[in-house]
């Protein structure tokens, strides 16, 4: 669990994206839940780092930059994704730091961002 100890008001009108995943990405993802503040209870998915713990740290910085310092970010587990040239996205594996995420939930969030892709969960 990472908490920023600063307090301030939320940035007006700024939305926290549900999913941040670049098309064609191959690497780690982390599911998290935001506790407190304007985004309380929101489950989010982030990617783009070599370590799941760095994805968590970057998400805390993302919230700081949105002026949401009162929010806690709790990891719900990690996995890996890879985009296939045939229009499929594979979700597999786990996080050594935070355990396995709910891959069905990760697939649902990714599908919202990439509707034309088929999402395949590998066990």
DOROVEX-891834 format. One record per residue (C-alpha): residue number from 1; x, y, z. Coordinates in nm, 4 decimals. Example, Ala and Ser with C-alpha at 12.3 -4.5 7.8 and 13.67 -1.06 7.14 Angstrom:
<rec><tormi>1</tormi><east>1.2300</east><north>-0.4500</north><up>0.7800</up></rec>
<rec><tormi>2</tormi><east>1.3670</east><north>-0.1060</north><up>0.7140</up></rec>
# end
This chain:
<rec><tormi>1</tormi><east>0.0000</east><north>0.0000</north><up>0.0000</up></rec>
<rec><tormi>2</tormi><east>0.1284</east><north>0.3453</north><up>-0.0884</up></rec>
<rec><tormi>3</tormi><east>-0.0218</east><north>0.6615</north><up>0.0483</up></rec>
<rec><tormi>4</tormi><east>0.0786</east><north>1.0155</north><up>-0.0237</up></rec>
<rec><tormi>5</tormi><east>0.0637</east><north>1.2133</north><up>0.2994</up></rec>
<rec><tormi>6</tormi><east>-0.0024</east><north>1.5536</north><up>0.1423</up></rec>
<rec><tormi>7</tormi><east>-0.3547</east><north>1.6915</north><up>0.1541</up></rec>
<rec><tormi>8</tormi><east>-0.5229</east><north>1.9136</north><up>-0.0980</up></rec>
<rec><tormi>9</tormi><east>-0.8369</east><north>1.9384</north><up>-0.3056</up></rec>
<rec><tormi>10</tormi><east>-0.9020</east><north>1.7382</north><up>-0.6211</up></rec>
<rec><tormi>11</tormi><east>-0.8356</east><north>1.8910</north><up>-0.9567</up></rec>
<rec><tormi>12</tormi><east>-1.1725</east><north>1.9937</north><up>-1.0951</up></rec>
<rec><tormi>13</tormi><east>-1.2911</east><north>1.8034</north><up>-1.3987</up></rec>
<rec><tormi>14</tormi><east>-0.9845</east><north>1.5784</north><up>-1.4353</up></rec>
<rec><tormi>15</tormi><east>-1.0830</east><north>1.2164</north><up>-1.4913</up></rec>
<rec><tormi>16</tormi><east>-0.8671</east><north>0.9263</north><up>-1.3803</up></rec>
<rec><tormi>17</tormi><east>-0.8454</east><north>0.6884</north><up>-1.6766</up></rec>
<rec><tormi>18</tormi><east>-0.9687</east><north>0.3388</north><up>-1.6046</up></rec>
<rec><tormi>19</tormi><east>-0.6967</east><north>0.1775</north><up>-1.8185</up></rec>
<rec><tormi>20</tormi><east>-0.3582</east><north>0.2960</north><up>-1.9370</up></rec>
<rec><tormi>21</tormi><east>-0.2211</east><north>0.0476</north><up>-2.1866</up></rec>
<rec><tormi>22</tormi><east>-0.0451</east><north>0.1305</north><up>-2.5130</up></rec>
<rec><tormi>23</tormi><east>-0.1502</east><north>-0.0619</north><up>-2.8204</up></rec>
<rec><tormi>24</tormi><east>0.1143</east><north>-0.3216</north><up>-2.9049</up></rec>
<rec><tormi>25</tormi><east>0.2525</east><north>-0.3256</north><up>-2.5492</up></rec>
<rec><tormi>26</tormi><east>0.4173</east><north>-0.6411</north><up>-2.4205</up></rec>
<rec><tormi>27</tormi><east>0.4930</east><north>-0.6421</north><up>-2.0521</up></rec>
<rec><tormi>28</tormi><east>0.3600</east><north>-0.6089</north><up>-1.7011</up></rec>
<rec><tormi>29</tormi><east>0.0211</east><north>-0.4812</north><up>-1.5919</up></rec>
<rec><tormi>30</tormi><east>-0.1096</east><north>-0.4053</north><up>-1.2446</up></rec>
<rec><tormi>31</tormi><east>-0.4686</east><north>-0.3878</north><up>-1.1242</up></rec>
<rec><tormi>32</tormi><east>-0.5243</east><north>-0.1393</north><up>-0.8423</up></rec>
<rec><tormi>33</tormi><east>-0.8087</east><north>0.0129</north><up>-0.6467</up></rec>
<rec><tormi>34</tormi><east>-0.8248</east><north>0.3767</north><up>-0.5434</up></rec>
<rec><tormi>35</tormi><east>-0.9458</east><north>0.4383</north><up>-0.1888</up></rec>
<rec><tormi>36</tormi><east>-1.0612</east><north>0.7831</north><up>-0.0802</up></rec>
<rec><tormi>37</tormi><east>-1.1175</east><north>1.1051</north><up>-0.2662</up></rec>
<rec><tormi>38</tormi><east>-1.3054</east><north>1.1591</north><up>-0.5895</up></rec>
<rec><tormi>39</tormi><east>-1.2083</east><north>0.8184</north><up>-0.7317</up></rec>
<rec><tormi>40</tormi><east>-1.2973</east><north>0.6109</north><up>-0.4252</up></rec>
<rec><tormi>41</tormi><east>-1.3589</east><north>0.2487</north><up>-0.5193</up></rec>
<rec><tormi>42</tormi><east>-1.2401</east><north>0.2840</north><up>-0.8782</up></rec>
<rec><tormi>43</tormi><east>-1.0471</east><north>-0.0151</north><up>-1.0111</up></rec>
<rec><tormi>44</tormi><east>-0.7756</east><north>0.0841</north><up>-1.2568</up></rec>
<rec><tormi>45</tormi><east>-0.5221</east><north>-0.0960</north><up>-1.4740</up></rec>
<rec><tormi>46</tormi><east>-0.1780</east><north>0.0432</north><up>-1.5485</up></rec>
<rec><tormi>47</tormi><east>0.1291</east><north>-0.0780</north><up>-1.7391</up></rec>
<rec><tormi>48</tormi><east>0.4575</east><north>0.0451</north><up>-1.8858</up></rec>
<rec><tormi>49</tormi><east>0.7318</east><north>-0.0433</north><up>-1.6422</up></rec>
<rec><tormi>50</tormi><east>0.9792</east><north>-0.3222</north><up>-1.5749</up></rec>
<rec><tormi>51</tormi><east>0.8498</east><north>-0.3844</north><up>-1.2220</up></rec>
<rec><tormi>52</tormi><east>0.4978</east><north>-0.4063</north><up>-1.0822</up></rec>
<rec><tormi>53</tormi><east>0.6060</east><north>-0.1949</north><up>-0.7821</up></rec>
<rec><tormi>54</tormi><east>0.7181</east><north>0.0807</north><up>-1.0211</up></rec>
<rec><tormi>55</tormi><east>0.3783</east><north>0.0749</north><up>-1.1902</up></rec>
<rec><tormi>56</tormi><east>0.2277</east><north>0.1321</north><up>-0.8442</up></rec>
<rec><tormi>57</tormi><east>0.4689</east><north>0.4197</north><up>-0.7705</up></rec>
<rec><tormi>58</tormi><east>0.3963</east><north>0.5788</north><up>-1.1073</up></rec>
<rec><tormi>59</tormi><east>0.0239</east><north>0.5567</north><up>-1.0381</up></rec>
<rec><tormi>60</tormi><east>0.0716</east><north>0.7387</north><up>-0.7077</up></rec>
<rec><tormi>61</tormi><east>0.2597</east><north>1.0099</north><up>-0.8993</up></rec>
<rec><tormi>62</tormi><east>-0.0210</east><north>1.0199</north><up>-1.1566</up></rec>
<rec><tormi>63</tormi><east>-0.2704</east><north>1.0905</north><up>-0.8776</up></rec>
<rec><tormi>64</tormi><east>-0.0387</east><north>1.3536</north><up>-0.7267</up></rec>
<rec><tormi>65</tormi><east>-0.0160</east><north>1.5267</north><up>-1.0628</up></rec>
<rec><tormi>66</tormi><east>-0.3976</east><north>1.5272</north><up>-1.0741</up></rec>
<rec><tormi>67</tormi><east>-0.3991</east><north>1.6904</north><up>-0.7285</up></rec>
<rec><tormi>68</tormi><east>-0.5506</east><north>1.3798</north><up>-0.5656</up></rec>
<rec><tormi>69</tormi><east>-0.3057</east><north>1.3363</north><up>-0.2790</up></rec>
<rec><tormi>70</tormi><east>-0.5793</east><north>1.2193</north><up>-0.0401</up></rec>
<rec><tormi>71</tormi><east>-0.6253</east><north>0.8957</north><up>-0.2353</up></rec>
<rec><tormi>72</tormi><east>-0.4683</east><north>0.5619</north><up>-0.1453</up></rec>
<rec><tormi>73</tormi><east>-0.3711</east><north>0.3213</north><up>-0.4211</up></rec>
<rec><tormi>74</tormi><east>-0.3866</east><north>-0.0466</north><up>-0.3289</up></rec>
<rec><tormi>75</tormi><east>-0.2491</east><north>-0.3195</north><up>-0.5587</up></rec>
<rec><tormi>76</tormi><east>-0.4891</east><north>-0.5991</north><up>-0.6499</up></rec>
<rec><tormi>77</tormi><east>-0.2326</east><north>-0.8143</north><up>-0.8296</up></rec>
<rec><tormi>78</tormi><east>-0.0419</east><north>-0.8210</north><up>-1.1523</up></rec>
<rec><tormi>79</tormi><east>0.0010</east><north>-1.0114</north><up>-1.4758</up></rec>
<rec><tormi>80</tormi><east>0.1580</east><north>-0.9771</north><up>-1.8186</up></rec>
<rec><tormi>81</tormi><east>0.0009</east><north>-0.8819</north><up>-2.1503</up></rec>
<rec><tormi>82</tormi><east>0.1101</east><north>-0.9167</north><up>-2.5075</up></rec>
<rec><tormi>83</tormi><east>-0.0544</east><north>-0.7980</north><up>-2.8257</up></rec>
<rec><tormi>84</tormi><east>-0.0635</east><north>-1.0465</north><up>-3.1108</up></rec>
<rec><tormi>85</tormi><east>-0.0477</east><north>-0.9242</north><up>-3.4735</up></rec>
<rec><tormi>86</tormi><east>-0.3656</east><north>-1.1244</north><up>-3.5417</up></rec>
<rec><tormi>87</tormi><east>-0.5789</east><north>-0.8921</north><up>-3.3284</up></rec>
<rec><tormi>88</tormi><east>-0.5567</east><north>-1.0770</north><up>-2.9986</up></rec>
<rec><tormi>89</tormi><east>-0.4364</east><north>-0.9711</north><up>-2.6548</up></rec>
<rec><tormi>90</tormi><east>-0.3026</east><north>-1.2388</north><up>-2.4218</up></rec>
<rec><tormi>91</tormi><east>-0.3082</east><north>-1.2038</north><up>-2.0426</up></rec>
<rec><tormi>92</tormi><east>-0.0905</east><north>-1.4424</north><up>-1.8443</up></rec>
<rec><tormi>93</tormi><east>0.1343</east><north>-1.4827</north><up>-1.5416</up></rec>
<rec><tormi>94</tormi><east>0.1459</east><north>-1.3128</north><up>-1.2055</up></rec>
<rec><tormi>95</tormi><east>0.3356</east><north>-1.0539</north><up>-1.0022</up></rec>
<rec><tormi>96</tormi><east>0.6123</east><north>-1.1597</north><up>-0.7646</up></rec>
<rec><tormi>97</tormi><east>0.5362</east><north>-0.8479</north><up>-0.5580</up></rec>
<rec><tormi>98</tormi><east>0.1536</east><north>-0.8502</north><up>-0.5474</up></rec>
<rec><tormi>99</tormi><east>0.0360</east><north>-1.1921</north><up>-0.6611</up></rec>
<rec><tormi>100</tormi><east>-0.2004</east><north>-1.2741</north><up>-0.9457</up></rec>
<rec><tormi>101</tormi><east>-0.4642</east><north>-1.0238</north><up>-1.0494</up></rec>
<rec><tormi>102</tormi><east>-0.8196</east><north>-1.1126</north><up>-1.1403</up></rec>
<rec><tormi>103</tormi><east>-0.7484</east><north>-1.1767</north><up>-1.5071</up></rec>
<rec><tormi>104</tormi><east>-1.1171</east><north>-1.1737</north><up>-1.5979</up></rec>
<rec><tormi>105</tormi><east>-1.1453</east><north>-0.8217</north><up>-1.4587</up></rec>
<rec><tormi>106</tormi><east>-0.8225</east><north>-0.7187</north><up>-1.6350</up></rec>
<rec><tormi>107</tormi><east>-0.9648</east><north>-0.8595</north><up>-1.9605</up></rec>
<rec><tormi>108</tormi><east>-1.2857</east><north>-0.6607</north><up>-1.9132</up></rec>
<rec><tormi>109</tormi><east>-1.0944</east><north>-0.3345</north><up>-1.8616</up></rec>
<rec><tormi>110</tormi><east>-0.8638</east><north>-0.4001</north><up>-2.1577</up></rec>
<rec><tormi>111</tormi><east>-1.1606</east><north>-0.4914</north><up>-2.3807</up></rec>
<rec><tormi>112</tormi><east>-1.3192</east><north>-0.1523</north><up>-2.3044</up></rec>
<rec><tormi>113</tormi><east>-1.0051</east><north>0.0201</north><up>-2.4317</up></rec>
<rec><tormi>114</tormi><east>-0.9526</east><north>-0.2126</north><up>-2.7296</up></rec>
<rec><tormi>115</tormi><east>-1.2987</east><north>-0.3379</north><up>-2.8409</up></rec>
<rec><tormi>116</tormi><east>-1.1896</east><north>-0.4961</north><up>-3.1701</up></rec>
<rec><tormi>117</tormi><east>-0.9327</east><north>-0.7236</north><up>-3.0029</up></rec>
<rec><tormi>118</tormi><east>-1.0050</east><north>-1.0724</north><up>-2.8748</up></rec>
<rec><tormi>119</tormi><east>-0.8796</east><north>-1.1095</north><up>-2.5185</up></rec>
<rec><tormi>120</tormi><east>-0.7333</east><north>-1.4477</north><up>-2.4271</up></rec>
<rec><tormi>121</tormi><east>-0.6525</east><north>-1.5450</north><up>-2.0697</up></rec>
<rec><tormi>122</tormi><east>-0.3738</east><north>-1.7995</north><up>-2.0436</up></rec>
<rec><tormi>123</tormi><east>-0.3569</east><north>-2.0011</north><up>-1.7233</up></rec>
# end
